Amino acid sequence: MDLHRRRELRRWSCSLRWVVSGLALVVACCFLSVFASAQDWVKTGTSLGVEKARLAVADFKSSSNDPQNARLLDAFNNTLWNDLDVCGIVELVSKSFYPLQVPAQPTDVNLPAWSAPPPKAGYLAFGNLGVNAGRLTVQGWLYDVTNTQSPLVLGKQYADDAPSEASARVMAHKFADEIIFRLGGGIPGIAESQIYFVSDRSGHKEIWGMDYDGQNQHQITHLGAISLSPRISPDGSRIAFSSLSKSGWEIKMYSLDLNRMVSFPRLGGTNLSPAWSGDGLKLAFSSSRSGEPEIYIADASGGNMLRLTDSKGPDVSPTWNRKTNAQIAFVSGRTGLPQIYMMGTDGTNQQRMTDEGYAVSPNWSPNGQFLTFAWVRKYGPGDPGSSDIYLMDIASKQWVQLTHDGGRNDFPSWSPDGRHIVFQSNRTGTLQIWSMLADGTHAQQLTFTGHSSQPNWSWK
C-alpha cells in the first residue's frame, strides 16, 4: 500500500471513530433526555413535581419540669423530623442554619431571623411538649415566616392521659400530617397509615403490621401455618389473605376491630391473592376451583361469585382500579411467561400491558393513573436480567424503571397519598420491606428481622 493510501486510510479511520463517538454521545443524550422526561411525568402524576416549600422544623421544647419530658421530646422531635423528611413535598432546612433562639411559643418567634439567610425558610414549625399531673400535652404551630402581617398557618394542641413514647410519636404523626395537608395541596399525609406484611420471625409465615415508618412492628395472626398476600380493606377493619390449611390454600379474613379471625367460605381448589375493590364491597382473587387458576370476584362475604377469565394459562394477582372500580389488572401466563393484563370488572376488554420478559405483582395507584409492578425485562437462560420495580402510565403504556439492580425487588404497593411505594427487596442479603418515593428516590429499609415480604399499604 503506497504512502498516500495509508494516509487516506488513517484519515478515514479517525473520521469513523469521531462519527461513532458522536453517535454514542447522541444516543446517550437521547436516553438521558427520555429518562428525564419519564421522571417528569411520574412526578407530575404523583404530585412530586411541584416546587418544594422550604421548611424549618425547630426541636420542640419542654413546657414543664417533669423528668419524662426529655425522653418524650426525643421521640416526638425525631418522629416529626422523619415524617416531614420523607413526605416528598418539603425541603427541610438544616438545623445548623437555625438561629440560636429557637421558639417554644408564638411570642418567641423572630420572623426575620428565619426568613433571612442562612436559614432562608419559607415556613417554620415549632412548639412545646410537657407532662403535667400525669397528662402529656403538645402545642404546635406552623408559621409562614415571609408573612409579617399574618404568619399563622396552623396551630394545634394534642393531649393524652397516658404519657409514653408511643403517644408522643402519635402526636408527632398527627402534627406532621396537618403540615403536609396544608403545604401539599390538600392531600392528607400518610404518617398515621399502616403497612401489613408477611414475616417468618416467629417461626411461621404470619401476617404482621407496622407503622408506615417501620415502627411498632407487631404480629397479627397466630395460625402456625403459611399465610401470604395480606390485603387491608379500604376502611381498615379487615385483612384478607391466603393461608395453607388442611383443605389447601384458602382465603382467610381477620377482623382488626375484633382482633380475631372471622368466617369466610371455603371455595375449593387453590385460592390466592385476594384484593379489595375501592368501595370495600367486593374481593377479587385467583382460584383453581374449576381447573386452571382464573380470576374471580365475589362479595366481601364470599357470596355471589363470578368468574372473569377463562384462558389456557394461569391468571393470578388481581388488583382493582380503586379510583373507578371499573378495571382490574392481573397477571396471566396465557402466552408463556407471565405478563400484566387489564380488563373490565365483568371480564371484558382484556388487553396485555407488558410486552416482554417476566412481569408480576401489579398494584394500582390511588388516582387510577399508574400501575406499579415487578418486571424482569430480560428473562431466560444466560440472560436472567434483574427484578426491578417499574411504573406504567395506563393511558399511554409509557413506563419508567424505579429501582436499579439492587437485588430482587417485588410486590410493590402504593401509599394512600400516591407519593410513596412500599416493596420487598433482598438487596441487603435477606428479604426485607423497603419504601421509596413514587419516582424511585429516597429508598429506606423498614424491617430488619427474619424474612419480611409482600407488603400492603393501608388505604388511609
C-alpha positions in Angstrom: 0.0 0.0 0.0 1.5 3.4 -1.0 2.0 6.3 1.4 -0.9 8.3 0.0 -3.4 5.5 0.5 -2.1 4.7 4.0 -2.6 8.4 4.9 -6.2 8.3 3.5 -7.0 5.2 5.4 -5.8 6.7 8.7 -7.8 9.8 8.0 -10.9 7.7 7.2 -10.4 5.6 10.4 -10.0 8.7 12.5 -13.2 10.2 11.0 -15.1 7.0 11.6 -14.1 7.0 15.3 -15.4 10.5 15.6 -18.7 9.5 13.9 -19.1 6.5 16.3 -18.2 8.6 19.3 -20.7 11.3 18.2 -23.4 8.7 17.6 -22.8 7.3 21.1 -23.0 10.7 22.6 -26.2 11.5 20.7 -27.7 8.1 21.9 -26.6 8.8 25.5 -28.1 12.3 25.4 -31.3 11.0 23.9 -31.5 8.3 26.6 -30.9 10.8 29.4 -33.5 13.1 27.8 -36.1 10.3 27.6 -35.3 9.2 31.2 -35.6 12.8 32.5 -38.9 13.2 30.6 -40.2 9.9 32.1 -39.2 11.1 35.6 -41.0 14.4 34.9 -44.4 12.8 34.0 -44.1 10.4 37.0 -43.5 13.4 39.3 -46.4 15.3 37.7 -48.8 12.4 38.2 -47.7 11.8 41.8 -47.7 15.4 42.9 -43.9 15.3 43.3 -43.1 17.8 40.6 -44.2 20.9 42.3 -41.7 23.3 43.9 -41.0 22.2 47.4 -41.7 24.5 50.3 -38.6 25.3 52.4 -39.4 24.3 55.9 -37.5 24.7 59.2 -38.5 22.3 61.9 -37.4 23.5 65.3 -37.0 21.0 68.1 -39.9 21.3 70.5 -39.1 22.5 74.0 -40.2 21.4 77.4 -43.2 23.1 78.9 -42.8 21.6 82.4 -40.2 20.2 84.7 -41.4 16.5 84.6 -38.4 14.1 84.3 -40.2 12.2 81.5 -40.0 15.2 79.2 -36.5 14.6 77.8 -37.4 11.0 76.7 -40.7 12.1 75.2 -39.2 15.1 73.4 -36.6 12.8 71.8 -39.4 10.6 70.5 -41.6 13.5 69.3 -38.8 15.5 67.7 -37.2 12.6 65.8 -40.6 11.4 64.6 -41.7 14.8 63.4 -38.5 15.4 61.5 -38.5 12.0 59.9 -42.2 12.3 58.8 -41.5 15.6 57.1 -38.2 14.4 55.7 -39.7 11.5 53.7 -43.0 13.2 52.7 -41.6 14.3 49.4 -43.2 17.8 49.3 -40.9 19.9 51.5 -37.2 20.8 51.7 -36.1 20.7 55.3 -33.7 23.5 56.3 -30.6 22.0 58.0 -30.6 22.7 61.8 -27.1 24.0 61.5 -28.5 27.1 59.9 -31.1 27.8 62.6 -30.9 31.0 64.8 -29.6 30.5 68.4 -33.0 31.4 69.8 -35.4 28.6 69.0 -39.1 29.4 69.8 -41.3 27.3 72.0 -44.4 29.5 71.6 -45.6 32.3 69.2 -44.2 35.2 71.3 -40.7 33.8 70.9 -40.7 33.9 67.1 -38.4 36.3 65.3 -39.7 36.2 61.8 -36.7 37.9 60.0 -34.3 35.6 61.7 -35.9 32.6 60.0 -36.7 34.2 56.6 -33.3 35.7 56.0 -30.1 33.8 55.2 -28.7 31.4 56.3 -32.0 29.5 57.1 -33.9 31.4 54.4 -37.0 29.4 55.3 -40.5 29.9 53.9 -42.2 28.1 56.8 -41.3 27.3 60.5 -42.8 24.5 62.6 -42.2 24.9 66.4 -43.9 24.2 69.7 -43.6 22.7 73.1 -44.3 19.4 75.0 -44.7 18.6 78.6 -46.2 16.3 81.2 -48.3 17.9 83.9 -50.2 15.9 86.5 -49.7 12.7 84.5 -51.1 14.3 81.3 -49.0 14.7 78.2 -49.7 17.9 76.2 -48.2 19.1 73.0 -48.7 22.5 71.4 -47.5 23.0 67.8 -47.6 25.9 65.3 -46.8 26.3 61.6 -45.8 29.9 60.6 -45.3 31.4 57.2 -42.2 33.4 58.1 -42.4 35.6 55.0 -45.8 36.9 56.0 -45.1 39.5 58.7 -48.7 40.6 58.9 -50.4 37.2 59.4 -47.9 34.4 59.7 -50.1 31.8 61.4 -50.9 28.9 59.1 -51.6 26.2 61.7 -52.0 25.9 65.4 -52.8 22.5 67.1 -52.9 21.1 70.6 -52.8 17.4 71.5 -53.2 15.7 74.8 -53.0 12.1 76.3 -53.7 10.9 79.8 -51.1 8.1 79.5 -47.7 9.7 78.6 -45.5 7.4 76.7 -43.1 7.4 73.7 -45.8 5.8 71.7 -48.3 8.6 72.5 -45.6 11.2 71.7 -45.0 9.5 68.3 -48.7 9.5 67.6 -48.9 13.3 68.3 -45.9 13.9 66.1 -47.6 11.9 63.3 -50.8 13.9 63.6 -48.9 17.3 63.5 -46.8 16.2 60.6 -49.9 15.1 58.7 -51.5 18.5 59.4 -48.5 20.3 58.0 -48.3 18.1 54.9 -52.0 18.6 54.2 -51.6 22.4 54.2 -48.3 22.5 52.3 -49.1 19.6 49.9 -52.2 20.8 48.1 -54.8 19.4 50.5 -53.7 15.8 50.1 -53.7 14.0 53.5 -50.4 12.8 54.8 -49.5 9.2 55.5 -47.8 9.5 58.9 -50.7 7.7 60.6 -51.0 5.0 58.0 -50.1 1.3 58.4 -48.3 -1.4 56.4 -49.2 -5.1 56.6 -46.7 -7.8 55.6 -45.6 -11.4 55.9 -42.8 -12.3 58.3 -41.3 -15.6 59.5 -39.6 -14.2 62.6 -41.9 -16.2 64.9 -41.1 -19.5 63.2 -44.0 -19.5 60.8 -45.1 -17.1 58.0 -47.7 -15.0 59.7 -49.3 -11.6 59.0 -47.7 -8.7 60.7 -48.4 -4.9 60.9 -46.3 -1.8 61.5 -46.4 2.0 61.3 -45.6 3.4 57.9 -42.1 4.2 59.0 -41.3 0.7 60.3 -42.0 1.4 64.0 -44.4 -0.6 66.2 -44.0 -3.9 64.4 -46.4 -6.5 65.8 -47.7 -9.9 64.9 -51.4 -10.1 63.9 -52.1 -13.8 63.0 -51.0 -16.8 65.1 -52.1 -19.7 62.8 -48.9 -21.6 62.9 -49.2 -22.1 59.1 -48.1 -20.4 55.9 -50.0 -17.1 55.4 -49.4 -14.9 52.3 -50.7 -11.8 50.5 -52.3 -9.7 53.2 -54.7 -7.1 51.8 -56.2 -4.5 54.1 -59.8 -3.3 53.5 -60.4 0.3 52.5 -62.0 1.1 55.9 -59.0 -0.5 57.7 -61.3 -3.0 59.6 -60.3 -6.4 58.0 -57.4 -8.1 56.4 -58.0 -10.7 53.7 -55.1 -13.1 53.0 -54.3 -16.6 51.7 -53.3 -19.3 54.1 -52.5 -23.0 53.8 -55.0 -25.2 55.8 -55.8 -28.9 55.8 -58.1 -28.3 52.8 -55.5 -26.4 50.8 -54.9 -22.8 50.1 -57.9 -20.8 51.3 -58.9 -17.1 51.5 -58.9 -16.1 55.2 -60.3 -13.0 56.9 -59.0 -11.3 60.1 -61.0 -8.6 61.8 -58.9 -5.8 63.3 -61.9 -4.5 65.1 -62.5 -7.8 66.9 -58.8 -8.9 67.0 -59.7 -12.4 65.7 -60.3 -14.4 62.6 -63.8 -14.2 61.1 -65.5 -16.7 58.8 -65.1 -16.8 55.1 -66.4 -19.6 53.0 -64.2 -22.4 51.6 -64.2 -22.1 47.8 -62.5 -25.3 46.7 -59.2 -25.6 44.8 -56.3 -23.3 45.4 -57.3 -19.7 46.3 -54.7 -16.9 46.3 -54.0 -13.2 46.3 -57.3 -11.5 47.4 -57.8 -7.8 46.5 -60.4 -5.4 47.7 -62.5 -3.2 45.5 -62.3 0.6 46.2 -65.7 0.6 47.9 -64.8 -2.4 50.1 -67.9 -4.3 48.9 -66.1 -6.9 46.7 -63.0 -9.1 46.6 -61.1 -10.3 43.5 -58.9 -13.3 43.8 -57.3 -16.2 41.9 -58.9 -19.7 42.2 -58.4 -23.1 40.6 -61.8 -24.4 41.7 -62.6 -25.1 38.0 -59.2 -26.3 36.9 -56.7 -23.7 35.9 -56.2 -20.7 38.2 -58.6 -18.0 37.0 -59.7 -14.5 38.3 -63.0 -14.4 40.2 -64.8 -11.7 42.1 -67.2 -12.1 45.0 -68.9 -10.1 47.6 -66.8 -9.3 50.7 -68.6 -12.1 52.5 -67.6 -14.6 49.7 -71.0 -14.9 48.1 -72.2 -14.1 44.5 -69.0 -15.4 42.9 -68.4 -14.5 39.3 -65.6 -15.9 37.1 -63.9 -13.2 34.9 -61.2 -15.1 33.0 -61.1 -18.3 31.0 -57.6 -18.8 29.5 -55.2 -21.7 29.0 -52.5 -20.3 31.2 -52.8 -19.3 34.9 -54.4 -16.0 35.8 -53.4 -14.6 39.2 -52.7 -11.5 41.3 -55.7 -9.2 40.6 -55.7 -5.6 41.7 -58.6 -3.1 41.3 -58.5 0.4 39.9 -59.5 1.9 43.3 -60.4 5.2 41.6 -63.0 3.9 39.2 -63.8 0.4 40.5 -64.3 -0.4 36.8 -61.0 -2.2 35.9 -58.9 -5.0 37.2 -55.2 -5.6 36.4 -53.8 -9.1 36.8 -51.0 -11.5 35.8 -51.5 -14.1 33.1 -49.3 -16.9 31.7 -51.6 -17.4 28.7 -48.8 -16.5 26.2 -45.9 -18.3 28.1 -44.1 -16.1 30.6 -46.3 -14.1 33.0 -47.4 -10.6 31.7 -49.6 -7.8 33.1 -53.1 -7.6 31.7 -56.0 -5.4 32.3 -59.8 -6.0 31.9 -63.2 -4.6 32.9 -64.7 -5.9 36.2 -67.1 -8.1 34.1 -64.1 -9.8 32.4 -64.5 -7.9 29.1 -61.9 -5.9 27.1 -58.9 -8.0 28.2 -55.6 -6.4 27.0 -51.9 -7.0 27.5 -50.0 -4.2 29.1 -46.4 -5.5 29.1 -44.7 -6.8 26.0 -41.6 -8.8 27.1 -39.8 -10.5 29.9 -41.4 -11.6 33.2 -43.9 -9.2 34.8 -45.7 -9.8 38.0 -47.3 -8.2 41.2 -49.3 -5.3 39.7 -50.7 -2.6 42.1 -52.9 0.3 41.1 -52.2 3.8 42.2 -54.9 5.7 44.2 -55.5 8.2 41.4 -56.1 5.4 38.8 -53.3 6.7 36.5 -50.5 4.3 37.2 -49.7 0.7 37.7 -46.6 -0.3 39.5 -45.2 -3.9 39.2 -42.1 -6.1 39.3 -40.6 -6.7 35.9 -37.6 -8.8 34.7 -37.4 -7.3 31.2 -34.6 -9.7 30.1 -35.5 -13.2 31.1 -34.1 -16.6 30.1 -31.1 -18.9 30.2 -27.9 -17.0 30.1 -29.7 -13.7 30.3 -31.5 -13.6 33.7 -31.8 -9.8 34.0 -32.9 -8.4 37.3 -36.3 -8.0 39.0 -37.0 -4.3 39.4 -40.0 -2.1 40.3 -41.5 -0.3 37.3 -44.2 2.3 37.0 -46.5 2.5 33.9 -49.0 5.2 32.8 -52.2 3.3 32.0 -53.3 5.5 29.1 -50.1 5.6 27.2 -48.4 2.4 28.4 -45.3 4.6 28.9 -43.1 3.2 31.7 -40.2 4.1 33.9 -37.9 2.0 36.0 -37.8 2.9 39.7 -35.3 0.5 41.2 -32.0 -0.4 39.5 -30.2 -3.7 40.1 -30.4 -3.5 43.8 -31.2 -7.2 44.4 -34.6 -8.7 43.6 -37.4 -6.3 44.1 -41.0 -7.3 44.0 -44.6 -6.8 45.5 -44.9 -3.0 45.2 -47.9 -1.3 47.0 -49.0 2.3 46.9 -49.3 4.7 49.8 -52.7 6.3 50.2 -51.3 9.7 49.1 -49.9 8.3 45.9 -46.5 9.7 46.7 -44.8 6.6 48.0 -44.4 2.9 47.2 -43.5 0.1 49.6 -41.9 -3.1 48.3 -39.8 -6.2 49.2 -36.1 -6.5 48.3 -33.2 -8.7 49.1 -30.6 -6.0 48.2 -29.1 -6.3 51.7 -28.8 -10.1 51.7 -32.2 -11.0 53.3 -35.7 -10.3 52.1 -37.0 -7.2 53.8 -39.5 -4.4 53.4 -38.4 -1.1 51.8 -40.2 2.2 50.9 -39.4 4.9 48.4 -40.9 8.0 46.8 -43.0 7.2 43.7 -40.3 8.5 41.4 -37.8 5.9 42.8 -35.9 8.2 45.1 -35.4 8.2 48.9 -35.4 4.4 49.4 -35.5 3.3 53.1 -35.3 -0.1 54.7 -38.2 -0.6 57.2 -37.7 -4.2 58.5 -34.5 -5.9 59.6 -35.6 -9.2 61.4 -36.1 -12.6 59.9 -37.6 -12.5 56.3 -40.3 -9.9 55.6 -42.2 -9.8 52.3 -45.4 -9.0 50.4 -46.2 -5.6 52.0 -49.6 -3.9 51.6 -50.2 -0.2 52.5 -53.4 0.8 54.2 -55.8 3.0 52.2 -55.7 5.9 54.7 
